[in-house]
Amino acid sequence: MSFIPPMTLMAFFRKSEGMWFTNRAVHHFDRGADESGESNLHIQVLDASDSRVHKICLAQGIDPSFAMGGASFAWQQNLDDEAPNPNYAAILVDIPDDATGRSGRILRNEGYVEKIPVISRYWFGQDGLLTIETEYENNQGQERCWFITDDFRVRVSTVRMMGGINLMAYCSERRCVAPGQLQELIAQHPSRTSP
């Protein structure tokens, strides 16, 4: 069976729901320095009726009835045992341009580059590649995301300062089995865990 990529933002959010292991590499052009890291990304899909979706729409002066829903993105250190604090999650809201859902606006309670509320533009290519462009007060950001399989996805981003590109980042992300799901799998297949 061939892989079918999501072609709307809500389908992208639904396919992304769960926990992901992120391996990140960043190159800073202004310093000529590289950095890398590993983290866990927790994604939760939000219905259009979610109070967080309504709050962000109203804060941006958008009628909440235009929202298709959204997603919560929370990060944690890779080996952290505690769940991430939901109060620090980034909330993204989908406001599609039309019924196709192939392009539109993303409302965010907090931008990735500048920690201020922001509105981004998004669109999907014919191949399922999602492009997100954001104009901040002092920077421009572009992120491109796509699924390779249902359980592996890639993100590439650039941040441009007034003097040119400041940094580029590459992230590969693998879906993780949550502890509760792992216990269910163990219970379903006890012969595989016994000596």
Buried (B, 14 or more C-beta within 10 A) or exposed (E): EEEEBBBBBBBBBBBBBBBBBBBBEBBBBEEEEEEEEEBBBBBBBBEBEBEBBBBBBEEBEBEBEBBBBBBBBBBBEEEEEEEBEEEEBBBBBBBBEEEEBBBBBBBBBBBBBBEEEBBBBBBBEEEBBBBBBBEBEEBBBBBBBBBEEEBEBBBBBBBBBEEEBBBBBBBBBEBBEEEEEEEEEEEEEEEEEEE
